[in-house]
């Protein structure tokens, strides 16, 4: 071997780690040259088999929180549980417990807990199926799981807490999601969904990536899915957090304040009717940045950055595991398990963690759809809401993740058509995952923005997605272990990847106000509304408003400018209406202008550097001449002989030194 390379592997990266490195190098080359490597285009996408496996591991670790979180959120609907499961009282609202009681009905809670375990398993099963399909069919390194925004919409808006106050029942909502998934599939397979990426202005699509980056960082800084750096503030909405658990005041959403307090038949005060507490909290004291879990998460983020700065492979994965293992040690302030946890529910998590293995079972929630309510307008309203959210959220996330790959592998996205390899097939898989989730009793699945962590780790092909699916398969049996990864272990990864996604904003023409303002609106609205869909809508609407108003202005000013109205309309034609040849010419012109600007900037820098060097040389020569003149004048004033004063060495040899005269230098 020469220079750390395997024989005959000219141009391949050097092998590291001795015998293990050679073994991995041989494995990578064997897979690359096999039918599997050719199918997944490993060589074309400049990736390696072991890199794909590592990227899938990192992506799963950042997504693993969804196993516990999705089940906890959707279980608030009650699932298939209802008044018939109550054991302490009767009536349509018996789920909330008997009058004068201290909590919800015991029988209902037991049913809901069983449904929750079924939903956790259903989350793993549906994510496994979706990720494997994405890898095999779409050949993209994207992970899929139930969406964090849409599951809250499904639970608290469409169905309602405990099935009360929503639009439709849990069974009706699953039926709506199932039909919406098939409609979404038809839109995707027909290519109509792909046309959206061409209609949406390029500046908005690029800004979506940056907005998602800030969105990721925002999630990673919160307590429920991050390190707990920020929390609720009544006056400013968010503020610095990190206070100890005893100094936190959790928030409640109360639709009818008058109904919070009530009296029973005997005139006694009933327990307050507040509903579930929000995971968000306000710090009631100034004891901020005192949470041990916050500082453990920060240390994990610092470790992550240091390892990445030194080119350590798997830096994100190592940092997540480092924080996770420390958090599993009980009885310290940064523990995730046990009574000492700074995140509520530590004792329940410890009890669940000790089970280690569980048998997969989705019988409590699968095939619960009810299609009898399709004649009601509320069901169609829910269906259309699901469709519009999935259409904008999923498509925006898809393009942003593809743009993130394009930054690392230029040419992955066609800059003219805004398409990428197997786009239609990947869109179809994304749509298929929605009705798969509905069959198992959970809200629609979507492509996860956490996929960016795996892309950053080197994932380029569907092998990464298959690896993610493999971990979800293991999670069916090891859910107690996998779901115990703390949010402050994965939060730093979300913040880091969010910061790296900012590079996509460099391609926006910020000097063109008609592109810069819609782009900024998109970037800012996504994290501030917690919705990718709202950000895209805001960007598109602002772009259309500017476009229409400027077109009207140009048409009205024709008498003053002397332009032809046909030329004005031709110049204002949207990109998706222009012929392919025109789009190619415009893209070439933009690239040429970009290259010319860079060359001019480089030339200006070279001129400035040459001027600085010449000035430095001139100043040095002037300084040397001044010093020499000063030394000569000092020597002449002191009458120092040519040999120099006593104690100073010269370049002359001892034989060449003139004889010292009496009273010479010694006298001086």
C-alpha positions, 0 to 999 in steps of 0.5 A: 500500500502507498500513501494509505491507499489500497492497491489499485484504488487510485484516486480513492480516499486514504484508508484509516485505522489500519486493518479495520480501515482496509476492511472498510475500504474493501467493503466500500469498493465491493458494494460500489461495484456490485448491483446494489451500488449501481442501483443506488448510484453510489459512484455517481453521487460520490458516496460510500456504503459505510458513510451511508450507514453512518448517515442513517444512524445519525438521522435516526438518532435525531428523529428518535424522539418522535417515537415517544412524542407522537404517541404522547400527543395523539393519545390526547385524542383518546384514540378509540377510547370514549365514554364507553370505557369509563368505570367511575361515572357515565355520560358524554363527558365521563372521561374527565372523571366524576364530579368532585373527583381528583382526576380523569376516569380510571377506566378511560385512562387505562384504555388511553394508556393502552392506545398510547402504547399501540400508537408508539408501535404504530409510529415505528411500523409506519416509519419503517415502511415509509423509510424503506420505500423512500430508499428503494423507490426514491433513492433519497437519504430522507427519513419519514415519520409522523409530522410534528406540526400536523400531529398537533393539528390532528389532535387538538384541532381536528379531534380535540382533547379526549375527543371533545371540542374538535371538528370530527371523531378520531375514527373520522379523522383517520378516514379523512387522512386515508382518503387525503393520502390517496388524493395526494398520491394521484397528485404526485404520480401524475407529476402535478406536484412536481410542477409546483416546484417550477411554479413557486419562485426560485427565491421562495424555494431557496428561502424555504431552506433557510427558514427551515434551518432557523426552524430547526434551531428554534426547535433545538432550543426549546425544552420539549424537543431541545436543550431548553435554552428558551421558554415562554414569556407573556410579554415577549412570547419567548425569552431566555430559560434554563431555570430549575424545574421547581421554578417553572410555571406551565401554561394552560390554554383556556377557551372559557375562563368562566368555566374554570371554576364551578360548584357541585350540588352541595356548593363545594368548589370542584377541582379547576377545569384547566385541561392539559398543561402545555410543555412550555413554561415561564421561569417565575424567578430570575434563576435562569441558565441554572438547569443541569440538563441545559448545560449537558446539552450545551457541552454536547453541542460544543463536543459536536462542533469540535469533532466536526472542526477536526474532521472527525467522522460521525461527530454528530452521532458520537456527541448524541450518544455521549449526552445520552449515556450520561443522562441515563445515569440516575440520581443527578441533576442532568438525569433524564430517567428517575425522579431527579430529571428536570423534565417532568415524567422522569419516574415514568420514563425510568419504569418504561426504560427498565422494560428494555424489550416489548412485543410490537402490538398495534391492535388497539389503533389499527383499522379504526377508520370510519367512512360514514361521516363523508357527507358532513362538511366538517370532514371535508374541511379536515381533509382539505386542511390535511391536503394543503398542509401536506402539499406545502410542508412536504414539498417545501421540505423535499426541495430544501433537503434536495437543495442541501444535497445540491450544495454538497454535490453540485448538479443534483438539482437541475437549476432550470427545471428545479427537478432532481433524480426520481423526484416523482417516485419520491413524491409518490412514496411520501404520499403513500406513507400518509395512508399507511399511517392512517391504517395504523391509527396515526396522523399523516407522515411526512419527510423530516427536516432532521434528514439534513443531519444525515445529509451533513454526515454524508448521506446521498442515496437511499441506503441512508433511508433504508438504514433509518428504516432498519432502526425503526424496525429495531425500535418496534422491539426496543422502544423503551430504550430508543424512546429514552434518548433525551431531547437535550441530546438531539437538540444540539444537532438540530441547532448545528444543522440549522446553522449550516442550512443558512448557506442556501441563502447565498444563492438569493439575489439580495440586491433585487428587492422583488426577490429579497423581500419575499425571501425574507418573509418566507425565512421569518414566517416559518419559525415564527408561526411554527409552520413551513406552509405559512412561510411558503404562502407568505413568500408566494403572496408577497412575490405575486403582489410585487409582481402584479403592482410592478407590471401595472406600473410598467404598463402605465408608464409606457407613454413616458418610457416609450417601450412597447407593451409586448416587450414589457409583457415579455420581460415580465413573463413568469419563469414557468411560462417561458420555453426551455431554451429561454430558461437555459439562456437565462441560467447561462447568463446568470452564471456568466454574470456571477463568474464575471462578478467573482473575477472582477472581485478577485482582480480588485483583491489582487490589485489591492494586495499588490499595492499593499505589498509594494507599499510595504516594500517601499516603507521597509526600504525607507525605514532601513535607509532612515535607520542606516542614516541614523546609525551612521550619524551616531557613529560619526558623532561618537567617533567610533572607529570602523572596527566598532565599539568594544563588545560588538561583533563585526563580520570581519575576521580577527586578522582583518580588524584594524589595530585599536589606537590608544584612547579609542573605543575604550576612551569612549 
